[in-house]
Amino acid sequence: MSDPLISPELPQLVETAADGPRGGPSYTYRGAVIDCLKGGYVCRLRMDGHPLDGHSFGAAGTITPLVDLWVDEKRLPGYMRLVPKAGR
């Protein structure tokens, strides 16, 4: 039986480079790679199988909930809808 006072460790955003491929910090988080522009305010998600792989958003902290929802439930937030690219 687990001790109710000891909570499981939460996933952490880990900086892998201060100057990554897009000129800003790069991170890993639950199997995803997050590469930011200089300043760290616009970041790209790279995660095989994630429907938003290759898309850019705000800061890394706005991407981590999208990764959590995908890893835990294989879905996107209700306010997001995927539109297939032409020719698919």
MOPAC internal coordinates of N, CA, C and O (Angstrom, degrees):
PM7 1SCF
backbone

  N    0.0000 0     0.00 0     0.00 0    0    0    0
  C    1.4527 1     0.00 0     0.00 0    1    0    0
  C    1.5288 1   108.60 1     0.00 0    2    1    0
  O    1.2310 1   120.52 1   -41.15 1    3    2    1
  N    1.3302 1   116.61 1   138.85 1    3    2    1
  C    1.4533 1   119.35 1  -178.59 1    5    3    2
  C    1.5237 1   110.81 1   -83.97 1    6    5    3
  O    1.2310 1   121.51 1   -27.51 1    7    6    5
  N    1.2978 1   114.72 1   152.49 1    7    6    5
  C    1.4548 1   121.83 1   179.33 1    9    7    6
  C    1.5314 1   108.76 1   -78.85 1   10    9    7
  O    1.2310 1   118.63 1   -58.66 1   11   10    9
  N    1.3336 1   120.23 1   121.34 1   11   10    9
  C    1.4635 1   121.62 1  -177.47 1   13   11   10
  C    1.5271 1   113.27 1   -65.85 1   14   13   11
  O    1.2310 1   119.95 1   163.36 1   15   14   13
  N    1.3234 1   117.70 1   -16.64 1   15   14   13
  C    1.4605 1   120.21 1   179.49 1   17   15   14
  C    1.5202 1   112.29 1   -84.55 1   18   17   15
  O    1.2310 1   120.22 1   166.50 1   19   18   17
  N    1.3285 1   117.19 1   -13.50 1   19   18   17
  C    1.4572 1   120.79 1   179.70 1   21   19   18
  C    1.5208 1   107.93 1  -105.30 1   22   21   19
  O    1.2310 1   120.84 1   -67.77 1   23   22   21
  N    1.3318 1   116.01 1   112.23 1   23   22   21
  C    1.4629 1   119.39 1  -179.10 1   25   23   22
  C    1.5263 1   109.32 1   -91.67 1   26   25   23
  O    1.2310 1   120.37 1   -29.59 1   27   26   25
  N    1.3279 1   116.90 1   150.41 1   27   26   25
  C    1.4584 1   119.41 1   178.18 1   29   27   26
  C    1.5281 1   109.98 1   -64.61 1   30   29   27
  O    1.2310 1   120.85 1   -30.01 1   31   30   29
  N    1.3055 1   115.99 1   149.99 1   31   30   29
  C    1.4564 1   120.79 1  -178.98 1   33   31   30
  C    1.5192 1   110.09 1   -69.75 1   34   33   31
  O    1.2310 1   120.66 1   -48.66 1   35   34   33
  N    1.3127 1   116.34 1   131.34 1   35   34   33
  C    1.4601 1   121.74 1   179.52 1   37   35   34
  C    1.5231 1   110.10 1   -79.25 1   38   37   35
  O    1.2310 1   120.17 1   -30.96 1   39   38   37
  N    1.3347 1   117.28 1   149.04 1   39   38   37
  C    1.4730 1   119.78 1   176.91 1   41   39   38
  C    1.5284 1   109.99 1   -59.78 1   42   41   39
  O    1.2310 1   121.13 1   -34.26 1   43   42   41
  N    1.3127 1   115.45 1   145.74 1   43   42   41
  C    1.4620 1   120.66 1  -178.24 1   45   43   42
  C    1.5186 1   110.96 1  -118.44 1   46   45   43
  O    1.2310 1   120.54 1   -37.54 1   47   46   45
  N    1.3050 1   116.58 1   142.46 1   47   46   45
  C    1.4550 1   123.55 1   171.51 1   49   47   46
  C    1.5245 1   106.04 1   -78.63 1   50   49   47
  O    1.2310 1   120.28 1   -59.24 1   51   50   49
  N    1.3416 1   117.08 1   120.76 1   51   50   49
  C    1.4612 1   121.28 1  -175.13 1   53   51   50
  C    1.5223 1   109.62 1  -114.02 1   54   53   51
  O    1.2310 1   120.40 1   -60.01 1   55   54   53
  N    1.3311 1   116.84 1   119.99 1   55   54   53
  C    1.4640 1   120.31 1   177.29 1   57   55   54
  C    1.5202 1   109.07 1   -71.89 1   58   57   55
  O    1.2310 1   120.78 1   -52.83 1   59   58   57
  N    1.3370 1   116.11 1   127.17 1   59   58   57
  C    1.4629 1   121.24 1   179.89 1   61   59   58
  C    1.5211 1   112.11 1  -105.58 1   62   61   59
  O    1.2310 1   120.17 1   160.48 1   63   62   61
  N    1.3358 1   117.28 1   -19.52 1   63   62   61
  C    1.4693 1   121.18 1   177.88 1   65   63   62
  C    1.5196 1   108.82 1  -158.78 1   66   65   63
  O    1.2310 1   121.02 1   -41.15 1   67   66   65
  N    1.3239 1   115.66 1   138.85 1   67   66   65
  C    1.4597 1   119.95 1   175.94 1   69   67   66
  C    1.5245 1   110.50 1   -76.64 1   70   69   67
  O    1.2310 1   120.65 1   147.25 1   71   70   69
  N    1.3302 1   116.37 1   -32.75 1   71   70   69
  C    1.4656 1   123.02 1   178.18 1   73   71   70
  C    1.5205 1   108.11 1  -125.11 1   74   73   71
  O    1.2310 1   120.94 1   -95.76 1   75   74   73
  N    1.3166 1   115.81 1    84.24 1   75   74   73
  C    1.4520 1   121.78 1  -177.94 1   77   75   74
  C    1.5160 1   112.94 1   -80.89 1   78   77   75
  O    1.2310 1   119.88 1    13.07 1   79   78   77
  N    1.3365 1   117.83 1  -166.93 1   79   78   77
  C    1.4627 1   122.58 1  -175.08 1   81   79   78
  C    1.5310 1   115.14 1   -63.44 1   82   81   79
  O    1.2310 1   119.80 1   160.91 1   83   82   81
  N    1.3236 1   117.98 1   -19.09 1   83   82   81
  C    1.4653 1   120.69 1   179.26 1   85   83   82
  C    1.5354 1   111.73 1  -104.48 1   86   85   83
  O    1.2310 1   120.17 1  -170.85 1   87   86   85
  N    1.3294 1   117.29 1     9.15 1   87   86   85
  C    1.4540 1   121.44 1   176.06 1   89   87   86
  C    1.5086 1   115.47 1    94.82 1   90   89   87
  O    1.2310 1   120.07 1   168.37 1   91   90   89
  N    1.3166 1   117.47 1   -11.63 1   91   90   89
  C    1.4586 1   121.58 1   179.35 1   93   91   90
  C    1.5162 1   109.76 1  -120.85 1   94   93   91
  O    1.2310 1   120.28 1    14.35 1   95   94   93
  N    1.3098 1   117.07 1  -165.65 1   95   94   93
  C    1.4640 1   120.10 1  -177.71 1   97   95   94
  C    1.5300 1   112.26 1   -68.26 1   98   97   95
  O    1.2310 1   121.22 1   -29.22 1   99   98   97
  N    1.3190 1   115.27 1   150.78 1   99   98   97
  C    1.4656 1   122.33 1   173.47 1  101   99   98
  C    1.5208 1   108.08 1  -121.20 1  102  101   99
  O    1.2310 1   121.32 1   -31.94 1  103  102  101
  N    1.3299 1   115.08 1   148.06 1  103  102  101
  C    1.4540 1   121.28 1  -176.53 1  105  103  102
  C    1.5192 1   110.26 1  -137.61 1  106  105  103
  O    1.2310 1   121.04 1   -18.55 1  107  106  105
  N    1.3316 1   115.62 1   161.45 1  107  106  105
  C    1.4530 1   121.81 1   165.83 1  109  107  106
  C    1.5229 1   106.87 1  -119.45 1  110  109  107
  O    1.2310 1   121.89 1   -31.04 1  111  110  109
  N    1.3405 1   113.99 1   148.96 1  111  110  109
  C    1.4664 1   119.44 1   179.61 1  113  111  110
  C    1.5150 1   108.51 1  -159.55 1  114  113  111
  O    1.2310 1   120.13 1   -68.27 1  115  114  113
  N    1.3173 1   117.35 1   111.73 1  115  114  113
  C    1.4632 1   124.07 1   175.36 1  117  115  114
  C    1.5294 1   113.13 1    50.35 1  118  117  115
  O    1.2310 1   120.44 1  -137.56 1  119  118  117
  N    1.3047 1   116.77 1    42.44 1  119  118  117
  C    1.4634 1   121.11 1   177.86 1  121  119  118
  C    1.5129 1   114.07 1    91.69 1  122  121  119
  O    1.2310 1   119.90 1   174.84 1  123  122  121
  N    1.3045 1   117.79 1    -5.16 1  123  122  121
  C    1.4655 1   122.23 1   178.40 1  125  123  122
  C    1.5207 1   109.85 1   -98.68 1  126  125  123
  O    1.2310 1   121.32 1   -24.82 1  127  126  125
  N    1.3217 1   115.08 1   155.18 1  127  126  125
  C    1.4587 1   121.87 1   171.32 1  129  127  126
  C    1.5236 1   106.29 1  -115.68 1  130  129  127
  O    1.2310 1   120.63 1   -48.33 1  131  130  129
  N    1.3075 1   116.41 1   131.67 1  131  130  129
  C    1.4540 1   122.51 1  -179.25 1  133  131  130
  C    1.5222 1   107.28 1  -120.90 1  134  133  131
  O    1.2310 1   120.84 1   -66.23 1  135  134  133
  N    1.3417 1   116.00 1   113.77 1  135  134  133
  C    1.4652 1   122.26 1  -179.33 1  137  135  134
  C    1.5189 1   108.79 1  -110.62 1  138  137  135
  O    1.2310 1   120.58 1   -52.24 1  139  138  137
  N    1.3321 1   116.49 1   127.76 1  139  138  137
  C    1.4625 1   121.64 1  -175.14 1  141  139  138
  C    1.5202 1   112.16 1  -111.07 1  142  141  139
  O    1.2310 1   121.73 1   -25.63 1  143  142  141
  N    1.3274 1   114.29 1   154.37 1  143  142  141
  C    1.4565 1   120.17 1   170.87 1  145  143  142
  C    1.5261 1   107.99 1   -73.68 1  146  145  143
  O    1.2310 1   121.00 1   -12.79 1  147  146  145
  N    1.3191 1   115.70 1   167.21 1  147  146  145
  C    1.4642 1   120.12 1   177.87 1  149  147  146
  C    1.5268 1   108.66 1   -55.11 1  150  149  147
  O    1.2310 1   120.17 1   -46.61 1  151  150  149
  N    1.2912 1   117.27 1   133.39 1  151  150  149
  C    1.4586 1   123.24 1  -176.81 1  153  151  150
  C    1.5179 1   112.40 1    99.59 1  154  153  151
  O    1.2310 1   120.36 1   156.75 1  155  154  153
  N    1.3384 1   116.92 1   -23.25 1  155  154  153
  C    1.4531 1   121.22 1   175.03 1  157  155  154
  C    1.5134 1   116.10 1    75.08 1  158  157  155
  O    1.2310 1   119.84 1  -162.32 1  159  158  157
  N    1.3464 1   117.92 1    17.68 1  159  158  157
  C    1.4644 1   119.99 1  -176.61 1  161  159  158
  C    1.5234 1   113.82 1   -97.79 1  162  161  159
  O    1.2310 1   120.26 1   163.45 1  163  162  161
  N    1.3318 1   117.11 1   -16.55 1  163  162  161
  C    1.4636 1   121.73 1   175.99 1  165  163  162
  C    1.5154 1   106.86 1  -128.37 1  166  165  163
  O    1.2310 1   120.96 1   -61.11 1  167  166  165
  N    1.3405 1   115.76 1   118.89 1  167  166  165
  C    1.4576 1   120.54 1  -173.73 1  169  167  166
  C    1.5263 1   110.77 1  -129.65 1  170  169  167
  O    1.2310 1   121.48 1   -29.79 1  171  170  169
  N    1.3289 1   114.77 1   150.21 1  171  170  169
  C    1.4638 1   122.11 1   179.91 1  173  171  170
  C    1.5244 1   109.50 1  -106.91 1  174  173  171
  O    1.2310 1   121.08 1   -43.14 1  175  174  173
  N    1.3228 1   115.54 1   136.86 1  175  174  173
  C    1.4562 1   122.76 1   176.15 1  177  175  174
  C    1.5185 1   108.92 1   -91.88 1  178  177  175
  O    1.2310 1   120.86 1   -49.28 1  179  178  177
  N    1.3281 1   115.96 1   130.72 1  179  178  177
  C    1.4604 1   121.44 1   171.62 1  181  179  178
  C    1.5197 1   107.09 1  -126.59 1  182  181  179
  O    1.2310 1   121.23 1   -65.73 1  183  182  181
  N    1.3417 1   115.25 1   114.27 1  183  182  181
  C    1.4555 1   120.44 1  -179.91 1  185  183  182
  C    1.5277 1   108.02 1  -157.32 1  186  185  183
  O    1.2310 1   120.93 1   -69.44 1  187  186  185
  N    1.3275 1   115.83 1   110.56 1  187  186  185
  C    1.4576 1   120.06 1  -179.96 1  189  187  186
  C    1.5239 1   110.32 1   -54.13 1  190  189  187
  O    1.2310 1   121.09 1   -47.56 1  191  190  189
  N    1.3236 1   115.53 1   132.44 1  191  190  189
  C    1.4503 1   120.99 1   178.18 1  193  191  190
  C    1.5153 1   114.86 1    88.15 1  194  193  191
  O    1.2310 1   119.53 1   161.79 1  195  194  193
  N    1.3161 1   118.50 1   -18.21 1  195  194  193
  C    1.4624 1   120.78 1   179.29 1  197  195  194
  C    1.5286 1   107.65 1   -77.11 1  198  197  195
  O    1.2310 1   119.93 1   -46.94 1  199  198  197
  N    1.3277 1   117.74 1   133.06 1  199  198  197
  C    1.4660 1   119.58 1  -178.34 1  201  199  198
  C    1.5245 1   114.45 1   -63.07 1  202  201  199
  O    1.2310 1   119.74 1   162.56 1  203  202  201
  N    1.3189 1   118.10 1   -17.44 1  203  202  201
  C    1.4652 1   121.37 1   179.63 1  205  203  202
  C    1.5264 1   112.06 1  -104.29 1  206  205  203
  O    1.2310 1   120.33 1  -164.02 1  207  206  205
  N    1.3288 1   116.97 1    15.98 1  207  206  205
  C    1.4620 1   121.85 1   177.40 1  209  207  206
  C    1.5227 1   109.59 1   -55.35 1  210  209  207
  O    1.2310 1   120.66 1   -52.15 1  211  210  209
  N    1.3395 1   116.35 1   127.85 1  211  210  209
  C    1.4583 1   121.71 1   178.48 1  213  211  210
  C    1.5159 1   114.56 1    90.39 1  214  213  211
  O    1.2310 1   119.41 1   174.35 1  215  214  213
  N    1.3258 1   118.74 1    -5.65 1  215  214  213
  C    1.4600 1   121.70 1   179.43 1  217  215  214
  C    1.5236 1   110.42 1   -88.91 1  218  217  215
  O    1.2310 1   121.44 1   -29.57 1  219  218  217
  N    1.3327 1   114.85 1   150.43 1  219  218  217
  C    1.4620 1   121.03 1   178.41 1  221  219  218
  C    1.5239 1   109.97 1  -105.97 1  222  221  219
  O    1.2310 1   121.44 1   -34.08 1  223  222  221
  N    1.3220 1   114.86 1   145.92 1  223  222  221
  C    1.4597 1   122.88 1  -178.42 1  225  223  222
  C    1.5211 1   107.66 1  -136.37 1  226  225  223
  O    1.2310 1   120.72 1    23.31 1  227  226  225
  N    1.3063 1   116.24 1  -156.69 1  227  226  225
  C    1.4484 1   122.29 1   176.41 1  229  227  226
  C    1.5169 1   111.23 1   -77.83 1  230  229  227
  O    1.2310 1   120.56 1    33.44 1  231  230  229
  N    1.2921 1   116.54 1  -146.56 1  231  230  229
  C    1.4676 1   122.86 1  -177.60 1  233  231  230
  C    1.5290 1   110.80 1   -64.31 1  234  233  231
  O    1.2310 1   120.98 1   -16.19 1  235  234  233
  N    1.3218 1   115.74 1   163.81 1  235  234  233
  C    1.4680 1   121.52 1  -177.58 1  237  235  234
  C    1.5241 1   111.80 1   -54.30 1  238  237  235
  O    1.2310 1   119.98 1   144.66 1  239  238  237
  N    1.3124 1   117.64 1   -35.34 1  239  238  237
  C    1.4546 1   121.46 1  -179.49 1  241  239  238
  C    1.5206 1   113.77 1   -66.37 1  242  241  239
  O    1.2310 1   119.62 1   162.25 1  243  242  241
  N    1.3236 1   118.32 1   -17.75 1  243  242  241
  C    1.4617 1   120.61 1   175.59 1  245  243  242
  C    1.5245 1   111.40 1   -86.13 1  246  245  243
  O    1.2310 1   120.34 1   164.41 1  247  246  245
  N    1.3178 1   116.96 1   -15.59 1  247  246  245
  C    1.4642 1   121.79 1  -179.68 1  249  247  246
  C    1.5285 1   111.20 1   -90.15 1  250  249  247
  O    1.2310 1   119.93 1   145.42 1  251  250  249
  N    1.3113 1   117.74 1   -34.58 1  251  250  249
  C    1.4636 1   119.88 1  -175.39 1  253  251  250
  C    1.5319 1   113.77 1   -57.87 1  254  253  251
  O    1.2310 1   118.38 1   142.17 1  255  254  253
  N    1.3520 1   120.68 1   -37.83 1  255  254  253
  C    1.4687 1   118.36 1   176.88 1  257  255  254
  C    1.5358 1   112.49 1   -64.82 1  258  257  255
  O    1.2310 1   120.25 1   148.82 1  259  258  257
  N    1.3373 1   117.12 1   -31.18 1  259  258  257
  C    1.4612 1   120.43 1   177.20 1  261  259  258
  C    1.5236 1   110.64 1   -67.71 1  262  261  259
  O    1.2310 1   120.62 1   142.44 1  263  262  261
  N    1.3212 1   116.43 1   -37.56 1  263  262  261
  C    1.4650 1   121.22 1   176.70 1  265  263  262
  C    1.5264 1   109.33 1   -67.67 1  266  265  263
  O    1.2310 1   120.18 1   134.60 1  267  266  265
  N    1.3274 1   117.27 1   -45.40 1  267  266  265
  C    1.4716 1   120.71 1   179.64 1  269  267  266
  C    1.5242 1   111.23 1   -56.68 1  270  269  267
  O    1.2310 1   120.47 1   131.24 1  271  270  269
  N    1.3123 1   116.71 1   -48.76 1  271  270  269
  C    1.4547 1   120.83 1  -177.83 1  273  271  270
  C    1.5288 1   111.23 1   -63.19 1  274  273  271
  O    1.2310 1   120.48 1   141.84 1  275  274  273
  N    1.3238 1   116.69 1   -38.16 1  275  274  273
  C    1.4586 1   119.74 1   178.97 1  277  275  274
  C    1.5324 1   111.70 1   -69.79 1  278  277  275
  O    1.2310 1   120.40 1   133.78 1  279  278  277
  N    1.3228 1   116.84 1   -46.22 1  279  278  277
  C    1.4684 1   120.33 1  -179.10 1  281  279  278
  C    1.5277 1   110.76 1   -64.89 1  282  281  279
  O    1.2310 1   120.31 1   137.07 1  283  282  281
  N    1.3163 1   117.01 1   -42.93 1  283  282  281
  C    1.4611 1   121.09 1  -175.36 1  285  283  282
  C    1.5319 1   113.88 1   -79.83 1  286  285  283
  O    1.2310 1   120.19 1   143.64 1  287  286  285
  N    1.3435 1   117.23 1   -36.36 1  287  286  285
  C    1.4631 1   119.62 1  -171.22 1  289  287  286
  C    1.5266 1   114.79 1  -130.94 1  290  289  287
  O    1.2310 1   119.85 1   178.78 1  291  290  289
  N    1.3305 1   117.90 1    -1.22 1  291  290  289
  C    1.4687 1   122.65 1  -178.87 1  293  291  290
  C    1.5275 1   111.87 1    53.39 1  294  293  291
  O    1.2310 1   121.40 1  -134.29 1  295  294  293
  N    1.3276 1   114.92 1    45.71 1  295  294  293
  C    1.4627 1   118.96 1   177.43 1  297  295  294
  C    1.5230 1   110.29 1  -148.18 1  298  297  295
  O    1.2310 1   121.58 1   -12.91 1  299  298  297
  N    1.3194 1   114.59 1   167.09 1  299  298  297
  C    1.4552 1   122.20 1   174.97 1  301  299  298
  C    1.5262 1   108.35 1  -103.04 1  302  301  299
  O    1.2310 1   119.93 1   -15.04 1  303  302  301
  N    1.3345 1   117.73 1   164.96 1  303  302  301
  C    1.4658 1   119.29 1   176.02 1  305  303  302
  C    1.5312 1   110.27 1   -60.52 1  306  305  303
  O    1.2310 1   119.97 1   -26.68 1  307  306  305
  N    1.3124 1   117.66 1   153.32 1  307  306  305
  C    1.4508 1   122.45 1  -178.59 1  309  307  306
  C    1.5169 1   114.29 1   -58.86 1  310  309  307
  O    1.2310 1   119.84 1   153.06 1  311  310  309
  N    1.3319 1   117.91 1   -26.94 1  311  310  309
  C    1.4587 1   120.42 1  -178.80 1  313  311  310
  C    1.5278 1   112.88 1   -80.91 1  314  313  311
  O    1.2310 1   119.61 1   174.89 1  315  314  313
  N    1.3334 1   118.34 1    -5.11 1  315  314  313
  C    1.4643 1   121.97 1   179.42 1  317  315  314
  C    1.5256 1   109.77 1  -106.36 1  318  317  315
  O    1.2310 1   121.31 1   -44.61 1  319  318  317
  N    1.3055 1   115.10 1   135.39 1  319  318  317
  C    1.4574 1   120.90 1   175.59 1  321  319  318
  C    1.5117 1   108.41 1  -128.70 1  322  321  319
  O    1.2310 1   121.16 1   -42.81 1  323  322  321
  N    1.3322 1   115.39 1   137.19 1  323  322  321
  C    1.4491 1   119.96 1   177.02 1  325  323  322
  C    1.5113 1   110.30 1   -86.02 1  326  325  323
  O    1.2310 1   121.23 1   -44.11 1  327  326  325
  N    1.3062 1   115.25 1   135.89 1  327  326  325
  C    1.4545 1   121.41 1   174.29 1  329  327  326
  C    1.5088 1   106.67 1  -114.43 1  330  329  327
  O    1.2310 1   119.82 1   -61.90 1  331  330  329
  N    1.3471 1   117.94 1   118.10 1  331  330  329
  C    1.4656 1   119.32 1  -178.80 1  333  331  330
  C    1.5233 1   111.54 1   -60.75 1  334  333  331
  O    1.2310 1   120.64 1   -36.38 1  335  334  333
  N    1.3279 1   116.37 1   143.62 1  335  334  333
  C    1.4579 1   121.04 1   175.75 1  337  335  334
  C    1.5101 1   109.14 1   -69.58 1  338  337  335
  O    1.2310 1   120.54 1   -29.09 1  339  338  337
  N    1.2918 1   116.57 1   150.91 1  339  338  337
  C    1.4606 1   121.43 1   178.94 1  341  339  338
  C    1.5135 1   109.91 1   -58.57 1  342  341  339
  O    1.2310 1   120.74 1   -41.80 1  343  342  341
  N    1.3166 1   116.19 1   138.20 1  343  342  341
  C    1.4640 1   120.49 1   178.97 1  345  343  342
  C    1.5043 1   114.17 1    89.49 1  346  345  343
  O    1.2310 1   119.46 1  -177.55 1  347  346  345
  N    1.3128 1   118.63 1     2.45 1  347  346  345
  C    1.4659 1   120.49 1   179.59 1  349  347  346
  C    1.4911 1   110.71 1  -102.85 1  350  349  347
  O    1.2310 1   120.10 1   180.00 1  351  350  349

